[in-house]
Amino acid sequence: MPDDPRLAAFAALPLQPGDFYHTPEGYLVFTAQYHQRRGFCCGSGCRHCPWKKEKQA
């Protein structure tokens, strides 16, 4: 789903407090809050995707 126009439109919006954190290794990780605001699964296997269980079924 990388070419999904919904993803591009959402990515253009500013991040909100609580949308992400940095791991000790320095990676930026999006939280469930971020994914829920986005409203759909991008299919990238995100760590905190609230739709992950639905995708695996």
Backbone bond lengths (Angstrom), bond angles and torsions (degrees), N, CA, C in turn:
res aa  C-N    CA-C-N  psi(-1)  N-CA   C-N-CA  omega(-1)  CA-C   N-CA-C  phi
1 M - - - 1.440 - - 1.534 111.73 -
2 P 1.319 120.78 19.41 1.464 121.00 -179.23 1.521 113.72 -60.67
3 D 1.324 118.85 -26.87 1.462 121.19 -178.62 1.524 112.72 -92.40
4 D 1.325 117.09 9.35 1.459 121.80 -178.47 1.528 109.52 -66.77
5 P 1.328 119.14 120.98 1.467 121.38 -179.20 1.526 112.77 -62.72
6 R 1.340 117.76 -25.88 1.473 119.98 176.82 1.520 110.56 -63.17
7 L 1.328 117.07 -38.44 1.459 121.29 -179.40 1.525 110.26 -67.09
8 A 1.304 118.03 -43.01 1.463 121.73 178.90 1.523 110.79 -63.86
9 A 1.315 117.58 -41.48 1.463 121.47 -179.97 1.520 110.54 -65.61
10 F 1.334 117.24 -42.40 1.464 120.10 -179.61 1.529 110.73 -69.12
11 A 1.316 117.71 -38.30 1.463 121.54 -179.38 1.528 111.89 -62.97
12 A 1.317 117.48 -23.57 1.464 121.06 179.90 1.529 112.23 -77.03
13 L 1.340 117.56 -14.21 1.465 120.76 -179.88 1.531 110.26 -80.34
14 P 1.352 117.27 150.55 1.464 119.10 179.34 1.529 111.65 -70.00
15 L 1.324 115.82 149.16 1.460 120.76 176.03 1.520 109.70 -72.04
16 Q 1.327 115.80 148.43 1.457 123.16 178.92 1.530 108.64 -103.04
17 P 1.340 117.92 156.93 1.465 119.60 173.57 1.529 109.63 -56.93
18 G 1.315 116.81 132.38 1.457 122.07 -179.38 1.519 114.35 90.45
19 D 1.327 117.98 1.57 1.469 121.03 -179.66 1.528 113.14 -78.06
20 F 1.324 118.06 -18.82 1.460 120.19 -176.41 1.523 110.74 -157.15
21 Y 1.325 114.88 167.12 1.462 121.85 170.67 1.523 107.48 -145.75
22 H 1.319 116.16 165.59 1.466 121.77 176.74 1.523 109.42 -105.93
23 T 1.318 116.57 134.75 1.459 121.22 175.96 1.522 108.68 -76.75
24 P 1.326 117.63 165.34 1.467 120.07 176.40 1.536 112.57 -57.61
25 E 1.334 115.92 -25.40 1.472 120.32 178.85 1.525 112.48 -81.37
26 G 1.333 117.00 -8.10 1.456 120.95 178.04 1.517 115.63 98.66
27 Y 1.326 117.46 4.98 1.459 120.07 178.68 1.525 110.62 -78.62
28 L 1.321 116.73 145.28 1.453 122.28 174.03 1.524 107.17 -91.09
29 V 1.341 116.22 127.20 1.463 121.82 -177.71 1.520 108.41 -121.83
30 F 1.323 116.70 125.18 1.455 121.12 177.79 1.527 109.59 -77.90
31 T 1.333 116.49 140.74 1.461 122.30 -178.91 1.527 110.86 -89.05
32 A 1.337 115.31 170.72 1.471 120.40 176.20 1.526 110.17 -60.14
33 Q 1.326 117.00 -34.31 1.477 120.84 177.31 1.519 110.61 -55.82
34 Y 1.329 116.65 -46.37 1.466 121.72 179.24 1.527 110.48 -60.62
35 H 1.327 116.18 -48.14 1.468 120.42 -177.58 1.520 111.64 -64.33
36 Q 1.323 117.20 -39.06 1.458 120.11 179.48 1.522 111.02 -66.46
37 R 1.331 117.39 -38.21 1.468 119.67 176.20 1.513 110.88 -64.27
38 R 1.327 116.60 -37.58 1.462 120.44 179.63 1.514 109.95 -64.24
39 G 1.341 117.50 -41.58 1.454 121.06 172.64 1.513 117.48 91.36
40 F 1.317 119.34 2.43 1.450 120.82 178.14 1.529 109.60 -157.96
41 C 1.316 115.94 160.36 1.467 121.65 178.11 1.527 109.24 -85.68
42 C 1.323 116.20 132.91 1.468 120.22 179.46 1.528 111.85 -87.92
43 G 1.338 116.93 -10.83 1.457 120.50 177.72 1.513 114.61 83.18
44 S 1.333 117.90 13.07 1.460 121.34 -177.43 1.523 113.77 -92.85
45 G 1.324 117.85 0.09 1.462 120.76 179.40 1.520 113.27 73.12
46 C 1.304 117.31 37.75 1.469 122.11 -177.48 1.524 111.57 -61.08
47 R 1.315 116.37 143.82 1.460 123.96 -176.75 1.525 112.80 -56.34
48 H 1.313 118.55 -41.22 1.461 122.26 -174.68 1.530 113.32 -110.64
49 C 1.304 117.54 25.69 1.464 121.54 -179.54 1.528 110.35 -64.87
50 P 1.345 117.97 120.75 1.457 119.39 178.85 1.523 113.04 -72.19
51 W 1.311 118.68 -9.45 1.465 122.81 179.69 1.515 112.56 -102.01
52 K 1.316 118.26 3.21 1.468 122.71 -174.84 1.533 111.82 -54.82
53 K 1.330 117.88 -46.29 1.456 120.66 -177.69 1.521 111.32 -64.95
54 E 1.330 117.60 -35.83 1.469 120.84 177.72 1.522 110.82 -66.72
55 K 1.343 117.45 -38.06 1.460 121.40 -178.64 1.525 111.35 -67.29
56 Q 1.347 117.93 -33.11 1.466 121.59 -177.05 1.516 112.19 -77.36
57 A 1.330 117.78 -21.66 1.470 120.93 -176.41 1.505 111.91 -70.40
